[in-house]
């Protein structure tokens, strides 16, 4: 039972919510204990609310999941958990997520809560209907990550750079298109669309979309690093050197998607691919060194 509950609420997917720490990291407050505490609260709240959405998604998709070669093993689709239990967990995790946000101080609580509630409503709409529309589906997924960094910024009372918002949207849009590529491959192999909107994608379109979003993401990152306000804030003109790690990370993800054809779940890619882990850690350490040490 416990194992099935964990599979339904998907705590492994909580790694996505570490995006709430981005404003604190880029804002130079990584070692500020107060900001760290507020961001940690926001992370937990976002994670619990996200688990509520996962429950709802599996309830809505139960019939389609039973026809899917992999998703048929999900707790509700396989019958390990009932739909009623799914609704109970959905409500419970949402209530807990909202309760956690009451630990935030009054001056930031309302803003963070507004972002999290908007994220919740948007994703309920996504699970119910919006994910059936091609392009709109990946844009909503990417916008969800923008909402994460907005919540993190509000929690620490840090203004977000335009470049950070743009890069977050583009990077997660790139990964979402790569994930859709696996759906197209499965459709080409089996003749059945894993999602209703998969028929509105094909490999030519997906490959071009991946190339465009990866290219624009890299350009935006470089422009962010060389912008005068960033160089002045961090007191170093050498941030642009970190673009090497961003380029390597993008190329590696494209290799996994196009050559290995294993980009179905971005979270699993990050957790399993050692090359990607090394690149991310190297980027973090280099950026950390330039912002907080040098």
JOCOR-V173847 format. One record per pair of residues at least 24 apart in sequence whose C-alpha atoms are under 7 Angstrom apart, sorted by the first residue. I is the first residue (numbers start at 1). GAP is how many residues later the second one is. D is the distance in whole Angstrom. If there is no record, write none. Layout:
I/GAP/D ; I/GAP/D
This chain:
4/71/6 ; 4/76/7 ; 7/68/7 ; 8/46/7 ; 8/47/6 ; 8/67/6 ; 9/42/5 ; 9/43/7 ; 9/45/6 ; 9/46/6 ; 10/41/6 ; 13/254/6 ; 14/33/5 ; 17/26/6 ; 17/29/7 ; 17/30/6 ; 17/131/7 ; 18/25/7 ; 19/126/7 ; 19/129/6 ; 19/130/6 ; 20/128/5 ; 20/129/5 ; 20/131/6 ; 20/132/4 ; 21/131/6 ; 22/127/6 ; 23/126/6 ; 23/129/6 ; 23/130/5 ; 23/135/7 ; 23/137/7 ; 24/132/7 ; 27/131/7 ; 28/263/7 ; 35/121/5 ; 38/66/6 ; 38/117/6 ; 38/118/7 ; 39/113/6 ; 39/116/6 ; 39/117/7 ; 41/59/7 ; 41/60/7 ; 42/59/7 ; 42/110/7 ; 45/52/4 ; 45/53/7 ; 45/55/6 ; 45/56/6 ; 46/51/7 ; 46/70/7 ; 48/45/5 ; 48/46/6 ; 48/48/7 ; 48/49/5 ; 49/44/6 ; 49/45/5 ; 49/48/5 ; 49/71/7 ; 51/42/7 ; 52/37/7 ; 52/38/4 ; 52/39/7 ; 52/41/5 ; 52/42/5 ; 53/37/7 ; 53/70/7 ; 53/71/7 ; 55/31/6 ; 55/34/7 ; 55/35/5 ; 56/34/6 ; 57/70/6 ; 59/24/6 ; 59/27/7 ; 60/68/7 ; 68/126/7 ; 108/46/6 ; 108/47/6 ; 111/43/6 ; 112/39/5 ; 112/42/6 ; 112/43/6 ; 115/32/6 ; 115/36/6 ; 119/25/6 ; 119/28/7 ; 132/64/6 ; 132/65/5 ; 133/64/6 ; 134/63/5 ; 134/66/6 ; 138/35/6 ; 138/38/6 ; 138/39/7 ; 139/34/6 ; 142/27/5 ; 142/30/5 ; 142/31/5 ; 143/26/6 ; 145/24/7 ; 163/57/7 ; 163/61/6 ; 167/50/6 ; 167/53/6 ; 167/54/7 ; 170/43/6 ; 170/47/6 ; 171/46/6 ; 174/36/6 ; 174/39/5 ; 174/40/6 ; 175/91/7 ; 177/29/6 ; 177/32/7 ; 177/33/6 ; 178/32/7 ; 178/79/6 ; 178/85/6 ; 179/84/5 ; 179/85/5 ; 179/86/6 ; 181/25/6 ; 182/79/7 ; 182/81/6 ; 182/82/5 ; 214/36/7 ; 218/29/7 ; 234/57/6 ; 242/41/6 ; 245/34/6 ; 245/38/6 ; 249/27/6 ; 249/30/6 ; 252/24/7
